[in-house]
Amino acid sequence: MQRLKLLTSLAFRNLIRQRRRNLLLGVAIAFGTMILIVANSFSRGITDTLLNKVVVQMTGHLELAVLERARAQPPLIRDRAFYTNLLQQNLPGIREISENVAVFSRAIGVGKGENVIVVPLDLGASADPAQSSDAEYLLSRVSEGNIQDFLSNQYENPVAVFADKAKALNVKLFDTLKMRLKTISGQEQSARFTVVMLLKSESMFESGAMFLPLKNLKVLRGMRDNETGSLQVTFKQFDSPESVKRMADKIHAMLKPGVAAIRGELVNGKKTAPVLTAGLVQEFEKSPLVQKSLVLNEGKLFRDRDNDLILLSAETAAALGAAEGDKVSLRFRSIHATESVEQLYTVTGIYAPAADLPRADALLSESGFYRAYLSDLPQDRVFPDADKLTAEWKALLAPEFRLLPRTATGDDLMKKNQELRKTNFYGPAIDVRTMYESASQVLDLESALNNITVIAVLIMFFIILIGVINTLRMTIRERTREIGTMRAIGVRRADVRNIFLIETFQLALFSAIAGLVLAFIVMGGLSAFKIETQSVLGIFLSKKKLYFLPYVSDIIRSIVMILAVSTLTAYFPSRRAAKLDAAEALRHYE
C-alpha cells in the first residue's frame, strides 16, 4: 500500500510537471468523453421520443384487437366491458386502458384541405373530467381557447387543433371544419366540427392530430356505447420488451373460444317457439359427419353464402307450423338494446333429429349466423354443454371467435392478417399484440438511428485513440533519459511501468471528468434553441428542441471504458520503457 501511494504521488508529480505535453492528450480524451456522452444521451433521447412519446401513444404497450369478417378494416370490439374487465383483472400495474377509435380523414377548412387523424380523448373517464390524464394533455399544450368549451355540448363536435395545422387549414378559434368519416359499416359520413382549442405542438408527430371527445367520435363512426375499436393497455412501469410480451402471452392463453349460439325465439305469424340457433362453418356439407347425421325431412341445405336461409329441426318446425319457404323471424335480446332485436330468414329445409346431432333447434350458414350475431351481439351467446360435443362437431359449428396466433415481428403480423383474409372467415378474430409488432417500422427506425449513432461514435473514438497512442509513444521517447535516471537509482522495471500507467490513468480520469462537465454544457446549449421544422428532422426533437436523455449507467460505463482503454493503450509503451537499459537510456539524446 505504501509503495502504491508513493507511485501514485510520483505519477501525479510527473503529470503536473509535464503540463504542456499532457495538455494535448488530455484535451483529446476530454473531447472523446464529451462526444461519447453527448451521442449516448442523444440516442437515448431519440429512443425515449419514439418509444414512449410516439409508439406508446399510438399503440399502447399491449393491444387487444378484434377483426371481423376477415376484412382489411379497422378493429371492432362489440363487448368492450367484457374485454376491459378481462384485462383489468389479469394484468398487474395497468396505468390506463384506452379505446382506440381514431380515424384518418381529410379536413376542409376555409378554402384549404389537409389530411388529419381524428383522435378521441376520454375526458369523461373520471369523476372530474377536467382532472383526467387527457385533460392534462390538452392543458399542457393549449395556446387559445379553454377546456370547458371542449367539454361543452353547445358546440357541434368540438375539436382541439394544433396551431400549425389550423394555419394550414386557414381557420381560427370557433371556425367550422368539415370532414368525411368512415363508419364501422364502411359508409362515408360528412360532419361539421367547431374549433374550440388551439394547441402548441411539441413534435412533428403531434401536429397531424385533431382531438375530439370520445363519445362524439363513436357516434360519428356508428359505434354503440359498449363497442370500441381496440383496447390499448399502458403500464405504470415499463421494464423490458420481454415483460410486455409475457403479459400478451398471458392474456392470449386465457382466451379460449367456445361454440357460439343465439338463444332466443322464432316467430312464424302468431306462433313462437324458443330456439337455440347455431351456425355451420363454410364447406360443412363436405363433412362425412354432416352427410350422415343431418338428414332432411323436406327442403334442401343452404350454401355457404346463403345468409338469409335457415334450417329448422322437425320439432321446432312443428311448434311453429312452419314449412319450406316460410318466412320466420329470429328474435333475441342484445347487449346493446333494452328491447329484443329481430333477423328475418327463409326456411330452406327441415331436418330430422339424430342421436349424434348437436341439440340445436335451428341451424344457419356461417355468413347468416354471424350476420345476426355480430350486428346485435346476443346476451345469451354460448352453446350449452359444448364440452360434451365431439371434437369433430366443435370444428363444424361456428366459434365465438377465432384466436389468432401470437407473432413476434411486424412482418409476421402482416402475414397473419393476410392469411386470415384468405380464409374469408365471417366471424370475429381476436389478436393480442404488443407495440413491437404494431409499430415495428417506427421501432426499426429507432434501432437504425441508434446503430448509426454508435458506429459514428466508435469511429470518432478510435480516431482519438490513435492520437492517444501516438502521443504516448512520443512522450515516452522524449522521457527516455528520465527513465534511465530512475533505473540508475534503483527503481524496478515494474515500478517504472506502473508509474506511467498510473500517470495515464490519472490523466484519463481528470480528462474524463472535464469531458463530462463539457458534455452537460454542450447538451444544455444545444437544447436551449428552438428549431421550427416540419421535416423528417422533427423525429430528433422534443418540444421543438434537441432532446438529450443522459443515463447515469451510460455515463459510468463510458468513463470506465475510457479509463480502461486509455490505460490499456499505455501499457505496451510503458512496458517497453521499463525494459530500457539504464546506460543506453542515459546516453539517449534528441
Secondary structure as the mmCIF struct_conf table of DSSP 4:
data_model
#
loop_
_struct_conf.conf_type_id
_struct_conf.id
_struct_conf.beg_label_comp_id
_struct_conf.beg_label_asym_id
_struct_conf.beg_label_seq_id
_struct_conf.end_label_comp_id
_struct_conf.end_label_asym_id
_struct_conf.end_label_seq_id
HELX_RH_AL_P HELX_RH_AL_P1 GLN A 2 ARG A 17
TURN_TY1_P TURN_TY1_P1 GLN A 18 GLN A 18
HELX_RH_AL_P HELX_RH_AL_P2 ARG A 19 LEU A 50
HELX_RH_PI_P HELX_RH_PI_P1 LEU A 51 VAL A 55
HELX_RH_AL_P HELX_RH_AL_P3 VAL A 56 THR A 59
BEND BEND1 HIS A 61 HIS A 61
STRN STRN1 LEU A 62 GLU A 68
TURN_TY1_P TURN_TY1_P2 ARG A 69 ALA A 70
BEND BEND2 ALA A 72 GLN A 73
STRN STRN2 ILE A 77 ILE A 77
BEND BEND3 ARG A 78 ARG A 78
HELX_RH_AL_P HELX_RH_AL_P4 ARG A 80 ASN A 90
TURN_TY1_P TURN_TY1_P3 PRO A 92 GLY A 93
STRN STRN3 ILE A 94 ASN A 100
STRN STRN4 VAL A 103 ILE A 108
BEND BEND4 VAL A 110 GLY A 111
STRN STRN5 GLY A 113 LEU A 121
TURN_TY1_P TURN_TY1_P4 LEU A 123 GLY A 124
BEND BEND5 ALA A 125 ASP A 128
HELX_RH_3T_P HELX_RH_3T_P1 PRO A 129 GLN A 131
BEND BEND6 SER A 132 SER A 132
HELX_RH_AL_P HELX_RH_AL_P5 SER A 133 ARG A 141
STRN STRN6 VAL A 142 GLY A 145
HELX_RH_AL_P HELX_RH_AL_P6 ILE A 147 LEU A 151
BEND BEND7 ASN A 153 ASN A 157
STRN STRN7 PRO A 158 PHE A 162
HELX_RH_AL_P HELX_RH_AL_P7 ALA A 163 LEU A 169
TURN_TY1_P TURN_TY1_P5 ASN A 170 ASN A 170
TURN_TY1_P TURN_TY1_P6 LEU A 173 PHE A 174
STRN STRN8 THR A 176 LYS A 182
TURN_TY1_P TURN_TY1_P7 ILE A 184 SER A 185
BEND BEND8 GLY A 186 GLY A 186
STRN STRN9 GLU A 188 LEU A 199
BEND BEND9 GLU A 202 SER A 203
TURN_TY1_P TURN_TY1_P8 MET A 204 GLY A 208
STRN STRN10 ALA A 209 PRO A 213
HELX_RH_AL_P HELX_RH_AL_P8 LEU A 214 LEU A 220
TURN_TY1_P TURN_TY1_P9 ARG A 221 GLY A 222
TURN_TY1_P TURN_TY1_P10 ASP A 225 ASN A 226
STRN STRN11 THR A 228 THR A 228
BEND BEND10 GLY A 229 GLY A 229
STRN STRN12 SER A 230 PHE A 235
BEND BEND11 LYS A 236 LYS A 236
HELX_RH_AL_P HELX_RH_AL_P9 PRO A 241 MET A 254
STRN STRN13 VAL A 259 ALA A 260
STRN STRN14 ILE A 262 ASN A 268
TURN_TY1_P TURN_TY1_P11 GLY A 269 LYS A 270
STRN STRN15 LYS A 271 LEU A 280
HELX_LH_PP_P HELX_LH_PP_P1 VAL A 281 VAL A 281
TURN_TY1_P TURN_TY1_P12 GLN A 282 GLU A 283
HELX_RH_3T_P HELX_RH_3T_P2 PHE A 284 LYS A 286
HELX_RH_AL_P HELX_RH_AL_P10 PRO A 288 SER A 293
STRN STRN16 LEU A 296 GLY A 299
HELX_LH_PP_P HELX_LH_PP_P2 LEU A 301 ARG A 303
TURN_TY1_P TURN_TY1_P13 ASP A 304 ARG A 305
TURN_TY1_P TURN_TY1_P14 ASN A 307 ASP A 308
STRN STRN17 LEU A 309 SER A 313
HELX_RH_AL_P HELX_RH_AL_P11 ALA A 314 LEU A 320
TURN_TY1_P TURN_TY1_P15 GLY A 321 GLY A 321
TURN_TY1_P TURN_TY1_P16 GLU A 324 GLY A 325
STRN STRN18 LYS A 327 PHE A 332
STRN STRN19 SER A 334 SER A 334
TURN_TY1_P TURN_TY1_P17 ILE A 335 HIS A 336
BEND BEND12 THR A 338 GLU A 339
STRN STRN20 VAL A 341 TYR A 351
TURN_TY1_P TURN_TY1_P18 ALA A 355 ASP A 356
BEND BEND13 LEU A 357 LEU A 357
BEND BEND14 ASP A 361 ASP A 361
STRN STRN21 ALA A 362 SER A 365
HELX_RH_AL_P HELX_RH_AL_P12 GLU A 366 SER A 375
TURN_TY1_P TURN_TY1_P19 ASP A 376 ASP A 376
STRN STRN22 PRO A 378 PRO A 378
BEND BEND15 GLN A 379 ASP A 380
STRN STRN23 VAL A 382 VAL A 382
TURN_TY1_P TURN_TY1_P20 PRO A 384 ASP A 385
HELX_RH_3T_P HELX_RH_3T_P3 ALA A 386 LYS A 388
BEND BEND16 LEU A 389 LEU A 389
HELX_RH_AL_P HELX_RH_AL_P13 ALA A 391 LEU A 396
STRN STRN24 LEU A 397 LEU A 397
HELX_LH_PP_P HELX_LH_PP_P3 ALA A 398 ALA A 398
STRN STRN25 PRO A 399 PRO A 399
BEND BEND17 GLU A 400 GLU A 400
STRN STRN26 ARG A 402 LEU A 403
HELX_LH_PP_P HELX_LH_PP_P4 LEU A 404 ARG A 406
BEND BEND18 ALA A 408 THR A 409
HELX_RH_AL_P HELX_RH_AL_P14 GLY A 410 THR A 423
TURN_TY1_P TURN_TY1_P21 ASN A 424 ASN A 424
BEND BEND19 GLY A 427 GLY A 427
STRN STRN27 PRO A 428 THR A 434
HELX_RH_AL_P HELX_RH_AL_P15 MET A 435 SER A 438
TURN_TY1_P TURN_TY1_P22 ALA A 439 ALA A 439
HELX_RH_AL_P HELX_RH_AL_P16 SER A 440 GLU A 478
TURN_TY1_P TURN_TY1_P23 ARG A 479 ARG A 479
HELX_RH_AL_P HELX_RH_AL_P17 THR A 480 ALA A 488
TURN_TY1_P TURN_TY1_P24 ILE A 489 GLY A 490
HELX_RH_AL_P HELX_RH_AL_P18 ARG A 493 LEU A 526
TURN_TY1_P TURN_TY1_P25 SER A 527 ALA A 528
BEND BEND20 PHE A 529 PHE A 529
BEND BEND21 SER A 535 SER A 535
HELX_RH_3T_P HELX_RH_3T_P4 VAL A 536 PHE A 540
STRN STRN28 LEU A 541 SER A 542
TURN_TY1_P TURN_TY1_P26 LYS A 543 LYS A 544
STRN STRN29 LYS A 545 LEU A 546
HELX_RH_AL_P HELX_RH_AL_P19 VAL A 552 ALA A 578
TURN_TY1_P TURN_TY1_P27 LYS A 579 LYS A 579
BEND BEND22 LEU A 580 LEU A 580
HELX_RH_AL_P HELX_RH_AL_P20 ALA A 582 ARG A 587
#
